Amino acid sequence: LRLVAQMVSGWRSFDGVPFQLSSSVRGLIVDLFERLEVSHGTFVVRATLSYLTLSRGIGEGELNNLLSLDDDVLADVYEWWVPPLRTSPPLILSRLLMDVAPYLSRRGDGSGVELLSWYHRQFWEACEAHCFSSDTGRTLSRQKRCEELVNYYSGRWAGVAKPYSRWLSAIVQRPNFFPGETAGDRMVPAQPLVLQGSLRDGTCVINLRRIGALVPYAIKGRLEATVVKELTSIEYITAKFASGMGSLLLTEVVDSMNAFPDSGAVLQELHQFLGRHMTLLHHPTTPGLAAQLLVQEPDASNLLRKFRESEAAKPQEERWPVLEWAQRPQEFDSLLMTVREHDGGVNCVAMSPCGMFFASGGDDKTVKVLRLSTGDLVNILAGHTDAVNAVVYTPDGKHIVSGSADNSIRVWDACTGAELCILAGHTDKIRALVIHGTTLLSAGHDKVVRVWDLVTGEAARTLEGHENAVSCLAFSPDGTRC
């Protein structure tokens, strides 16, 4: 409705209907994009739409800098006049953004930059098809756009004259403008990791836009060498944790492992290093903690080798102050990750059937659902009034069942965390749960095993005979015995 209202609000009653409206939302959005290209130019519009779609949040100043780095945009803009500076005039972008303002959201990310992004999923999808489908052939591919974003956030063209394309050279070198000029400074800012101060003493201002954007764009653009170099940099690791982005760093490592299997060895080692020391790195006692932990890795460590190569290339005053451990262990630690989420003891853990999540129950009366690859907290299932002693997933992974010292069994939606039902019947603390198909067994301090039908939520039968608390349960493989 907003799309239609915005389109028809500019129609004059005495002009009739200037164009036919599409019958679908996707069609209306594409029609909007095509009218923008007529009004503002194909290259400017497609470049702007592409960066809005790829970025999931980008500043207006950043957009204008990226347009200045696009030779096709400049050649189109400079058709009639070539200004003395090789930048895209800001007014061109401002006029375009004014026309799409009703469809954009604005937010901050803590860096001081106001970020623009599409307000609805359908704009992302329509723009993906419009700008990156293989049959358009009029603008850069997705990978090339990602490369331009990486070049921008890495500061590649800051203070450097970028060579012109053949088309832009022909425009700029016209006799009445700048004959012989083959490259130009696009006036884009440098993108240092640290804007002010030093990482080594902890008193610094970190470039949040660089550490938040560069690696994700490099992954999208399939720039494997850039990703590995950035992720294994001790400066990047330290900056991420100093900015409170440790969990996001682990997510970037996991995404990189999936995207670049050829670099799996070093990325897997990095994943284990971060997972083992996640708690320490989140609360560092010294800015150089990550570097100190790294030099305590075995000599065979790829991370340690890269760190030493990097340090050897620096002047002495810029090196990390670390204490070498002469007799450090030469075996890799088998610990993959330490996760601390419960307030108190952890009593039980269950893995989801898909292998992506796990649920844990503890003395804090909650079940916590976490992502296996990063340790990120996904959901908190709260409702029990005493410690949670048992937790299991249903075979389809859609539900979580928990048993507590409050004598109750609760069934939860694994996706939303909503409590679906309470199974009551035990008269003392519950210690064990096990599921086969739609049959649930529960047992505890009341010395009985109860059989439940998870479809109906009803107790099917009670198995008696034990003379003390039942602490564990198991089904036979065919589910006929327990």
Buried (B, 14 or more C-beta within 10 A) or exposed (E): EEBEEBBEEEEEEEEEEEEEEBEEBBEBBBBBBEBBBEEBBBBBBBBBBBBBBBBEBBBBBBBBBBBBBBBBBBBBBBEEEBEEEBBBBBEBBEEBBEBBEEBBEEEEBEBEBBBBBBEBEBBBBBBBBBBBEEEEEEBBBBEEBBBBBBBBBBBBBBEEEBEBBEEBBEBBBEEEBBEEBEBBBBBBEEBEBBBEEEBBEEEBEBBBBBBBBBBBBBBBBBBBEBBBBBBBBBBBBBBBBBBEBBBBBBBBBBBBBEBBEEBEEBBBBBBBBBBBBBBBBEEBEEBBBBBBBBBBBEEEBBBBBBBEEBBEEEEEEEBBEBEEEEEEEEEEEEEEBEBEBBEEEBBBEBBBBEEEBBBBBBBBBBBBBBBBBBBBEBBEBEBBEBBBBBBBBBEEBEBBBBBBBBBBBBBBBBEEBEBEEEBEBBEEBBBBBBBBEEBBBBBBBBBBBBBBEBEEBEBEEEEEEEEEBBEEBEBEEEEEEB
